[in-house]
Amino acid sequence: MSLMYIIAMIAVVTAVTIVTRFLPFWVLGRRKTPAAVEYLGRVLPYAIMAMLVVYCLKDTEVMAAPHGLPEAVAVLMTAVLHVWKRSTLLSILAGTLCYMFLVQMFF
C-alpha cells in the first residue's frame, strides 16, 4: 500500500467517526432530549447487563463438577458488592477477579 492510500484511509475513517459522533448534536441542536432517548438511557444499561449475565452463564455445567460453584460465588459477590457500594466498575472487576481466582486456584 502506498503512503497516500494509508493517509486517505485514515482521513476517511477519522471523518466518518467525527460525523457519527457529532451528528446527533447537529440534528437535535440544543433542544430537549427526546423522551424515547431518555427512556433508553435509563433502561439499556440494565438490559445490557442482563444479557451479559445470561451470555456468561449459558455454558455453565450444573450437572457436572464443580456444579457451577465458581460462577455462583462470583455472581453473588458481584451482586452483593454492587448493592453495597453502588459501583458498577468495582463490582464487575471484583466479580471477574473472584471468578478467575477460584477457577485458577481451586477448580
N, C-alpha and C positions, 0 to 999 in steps of 0.2 A: 504494500500500500504506500502511496506517496504521502508526503508530509501535508500537502494541500488537502487531500482526501480526509486525512485524520483531523485536520483543523476544521474543515467544513462539517464533519460528522459531530465533533464536539460542539460547534456553534449551533447546529440544528437541535441537538439534544438539550443544550442549555436554553435555547429559545422556547422549545416546547415545554420544558419544565417550568420556566418562568410564567409562560402564558397559562398553564394549567393551575399554577399556584395562585395567580392573581385574578384569574377570570371571574370567580365568584364575587370578589370585591368590586371589580369593574362593572359587572352586571347589576349587582344589588346596590352598589353605592353605599351611602351612609344610612340607608333605610333600616327599619327594624328587621331583625332576623325573622324569617317566616316561622310560623308555629310548627310546621312539619319538621323543619331543620332543628328547632329546639327540642322537639319530641325525640327525634333520632339521636340527638346529643345526650339525652337522658337515658335512653333505652339501649342503644347499641353497645356501650361498654359491658353491660351485664350479659347481653346476648352473646357477645364475642367470648367472654369468659366462660359462659356455659358451654359453648361449642368447643372451646379448648379443653375443658374438663372431660367432655364426652370423648373427644379425639384421643386424649392421653390415656383414658381408662378403657378404651374399646378392646384392646388386646390383652387385658388382664385375665390371667388364668386363675379362677377362683376354685376350680376343682382339683388343681394340682399344687404341690408345694411350691412356694410358700403361701399359697392361697390368697394372694393379693395383699398380704400384710404390709410390705413396704409402701405400696400405693395408698393403702388406707391410713397408715401413720402419717405420711406426707400430706395427704389431703386434709386430715384432721388438724395437723399442725398449721397448715396454711389458713384454714378457716378460723381457728382459734386466734391465731396471730392477727389476722385481718380484723376480726371483731374487736380485739383488744386494742390494737394500735391504729387501725384505720389507714394503713399504708399499703397500697397495692403492691408497690415495688418491693417493699420489705417482706411482705407475706409470700409473694411468689418466689423471691430469691431464697428465703429461708426454707420453703417447702421443697424447692428444687434441690438445694444443698442437702436437706434431710434425706430425701429420696436417694440421691446419689451416694451419700454416706452409707445408708442402710444396704443398698444393693452391692456396693463395693466391699464392704466390711463383713456383712453377715449373710447375705443371700446369694 
